[in-house]
Amino acid sequence: MDVKEQLKDIKTQLRLSMNGAVSQSMREKGLVYKLNFGVELPRIKMIADGYEKNHDLAQALWKENIRECKILAAMLQPIDTFYPEIADIWVEDIQNIEIAELTCMNLFQYLPYAPAKSFHWIADEREYVQTCGFLTVARLLMKKGDMTERVAGELLDQAICAAHSDSYHVRNAAMLAIRKYMQHSEEHAFQVCRLVEGMADSSMEAEQMLYYMVKEELGE
């Protein structure tokens, strides 16, 4: 099958698997898509397993303004042809937290240039670009948490700053990155503890939340 036929075949499978109740529930939770079949993630994964990874197919799927197609695109995109400029185009196109989380999990964390690119994204002011940056950093920290002192300092500066963001998703993603950094070692945990120790009596709610999250992570 060529890409056009594969795309048509995938859409047929999605329609046959559609779940109106799930789609409605997502809308009620604020996950708005132009088209959402409400197909559950295990079923999407099963559909993905029926295809070889293919750059042209993944790019065609991503361009479809359909929830399931975007999820499948990240699953079917080969790493070696996903160049940094394409990553930027994709991340700028992400408009909700579900696609942000799944694309970071299924694709962004595996990119050879992910460490540098994620720092580029966390410095961006756009909500979902920044969110994807922190989510990717958090995934990288789960796999390999050691980094140079300068890089660690930059990450913590950016994450603590982002914890004050007006965006719920940016705040959450930044907090997740801080937690994963702390979980890497006792030294990391106490390093973060020292940075937030003066926030206990802060008049800013974001700083109090950050302080108590760190204390909870330390088991205090």
C-alpha positions in Angstrom: 0.0 0.0 0.0 1.2 3.5 -0.7 0.8 6.3 1.9 -2.5 7.4 0.6 -4.0 3.9 0.9 -2.4 3.4 4.3 -4.0 6.7 5.5 -7.4 5.6 4.2 -7.0 2.2 5.8 -6.1 3.8 9.2 -9.1 6.1 9.1 -11.4 3.2 8.4 -10.0 1.3 11.4 -10.4 4.4 13.6 -14.1 4.8 12.5 -14.8 1.2 13.3 -13.2 1.7 16.8 -14.8 5.0 17.6 -16.3 5.5 21.0 -18.7 8.5 21.3 -18.9 8.4 25.1 -15.1 8.7 25.4 -15.0 11.6 22.9 -17.8 13.4 24.8 -16.0 12.9 28.1 -12.8 14.4 26.6 -14.8 17.5 25.3 -16.2 18.0 28.8 -12.7 17.9 30.3 -11.6 20.6 27.8 -9.7 18.3 25.3 -11.0 19.9 22.1 -10.2 18.5 18.7 -11.5 19.3 15.3 -12.3 15.5 15.0 -12.0 13.0 17.8 -13.1 9.4 17.4 -12.7 8.7 21.1 -10.6 5.6 20.4 -8.8 4.4 23.5 -5.0 4.3 23.7 -4.5 0.5 23.7 -6.6 0.2 20.5 -4.5 3.0 18.9 -1.4 1.2 19.8 -2.8 -2.0 18.2 -3.5 -0.1 15.0 0.1 1.3 15.1 1.5 -2.2 15.5 0.0 -3.1 12.1 2.3 -0.7 10.3 6.1 -0.3 9.8 7.5 3.0 10.9 7.3 5.3 7.9 8.3 9.0 7.7 5.9 9.9 4.9 3.0 8.2 6.6 3.7 9.8 10.0 4.0 13.2 8.4 0.7 12.7 6.6 -1.0 11.5 9.8 0.3 14.5 11.7 -1.2 16.9 9.2 -4.6 15.4 9.7 -6.5 17.5 12.3 -7.7 14.3 14.0 -6.8 13.3 17.6 -6.0 9.6 16.8 -4.0 10.5 13.7 -1.7 12.8 15.7 -1.2 10.1 18.3 -0.4 7.5 15.6 2.0 9.9 13.9 4.3 10.0 16.9 4.2 6.2 17.2 5.0 5.7 13.5 7.6 8.4 12.9 11.2 7.0 12.5 13.8 8.8 14.7 16.5 9.1 12.0 14.4 11.2 9.6 12.8 13.4 12.3 15.1 16.4 12.0 15.2 19.3 14.5 13.3 21.7 12.2 10.5 19.1 11.9 10.4 18.8 15.7 9.9 22.5 15.9 7.0 22.5 13.4 5.3 19.7 15.3 5.7 21.2 18.7 4.3 24.5 17.5 1.2 22.6 16.2 0.4 21.0 19.6 -2.7 22.6 21.1 -3.6 20.4 24.1 -2.1 18.5 26.9 -3.0 15.0 25.7 -1.1 15.4 22.5 1.8 17.1 24.3 2.2 14.2 26.8 1.8 11.4 24.2 4.2 13.0 21.6 6.8 13.5 24.3 6.4 9.9 25.5 6.3 8.2 22.1 8.7 10.4 20.1 10.5 13.5 21.6 12.2 11.7 24.4 14.0 9.3 22.0 15.5 12.0 19.7 19.3 12.2 19.7 19.1 16.0 20.0 16.3 15.9 22.7 18.5 17.3 25.6 19.4 20.5 23.6 16.0 20.8 22.0 14.1 20.5 25.2 16.1 23.4 26.7 15.3 25.4 23.6 11.6 24.7 24.2 11.5 25.5 27.9 12.9 29.0 27.1 10.0 29.6 24.8 7.0 31.7 26.0 4.3 29.7 24.1 2.3 27.5 26.5 2.6 24.1 24.8 6.1 24.6 23.4 7.2 25.2 27.0 5.1 22.4 28.3 6.6 19.9 25.8 10.1 21.1 26.8 9.6 20.3 30.5 7.7 17.0 29.7 10.7 15.9 27.5 13.2 17.0 30.2 11.2 15.0 32.8 11.3 11.9 30.6 15.1 12.3 29.9 15.7 12.6 33.7 13.8 9.3 34.3 16.3 7.6 31.9 19.5 9.4 32.8 19.5 12.1 35.5 23.1 13.1 35.5 24.0 16.5 33.9 26.7 19.1 34.3 26.4 21.6 37.1 25.8 24.4 34.6 23.0 22.6 32.8 21.4 21.5 36.1 21.5 25.1 37.3 19.8 26.3 34.1 17.1 23.7 34.3 16.3 24.5 37.9 16.2 28.2 37.3 13.9 27.8 34.3 11.7 25.2 36.2 11.3 27.4 39.3 10.5 30.4 37.2 7.9 28.3 35.2 6.3 27.1 38.5 5.0 30.7 38.7 3.4 30.5 35.2 -0.2 31.5 34.6 -0.6 28.2 32.6 -1.6 25.2 34.7 0.0 22.9 32.2 3.4 24.7 32.2 3.4 24.8 36.0 2.6 21.0 36.2 5.2 20.1 33.6 7.9 22.2 35.4 7.0 20.6 38.8 7.3 17.2 37.2 10.7 18.0 35.9 11.8 19.2 39.3 10.5 16.0 40.9 12.3 13.8 38.4 15.5 15.8 39.0 15.2 15.2 42.8 14.5 11.5 42.4 17.8 11.0 40.6 19.9 11.4 43.8 20.0 12.6 47.3 22.4 15.3 46.3 19.9 16.6 43.7 17.1 16.4 46.2 18.9 18.6 48.8 20.0 21.0 46.1 16.4 21.7 45.2 15.5 21.8 48.9 18.1 24.6 49.4 16.6 26.6 46.5 13.1 26.6 47.9 13.7 26.7 51.7 12.8 30.4 51.9 9.4 29.9 50.2 7.5 28.4 53.2 6.2 31.7 54.3 5.9 33.3 50.8 2.9 35.3 50.0 2.8 33.8 46.6 0.7 30.7 46.3 3.0 29.2 43.5 6.0 29.4 45.8 4.2 27.7 48.7 3.0 24.9 46.3 6.6 24.5 45.1 7.9 24.4 48.7 5.4 21.8 49.8 5.9 19.7 46.7 9.6 19.5 47.4 9.0 18.6 51.1 6.5 15.9 50.1 9.1 14.5 47.7 11.6 14.4 50.5 9.1 12.6 52.7 8.9 15.4 55.2 
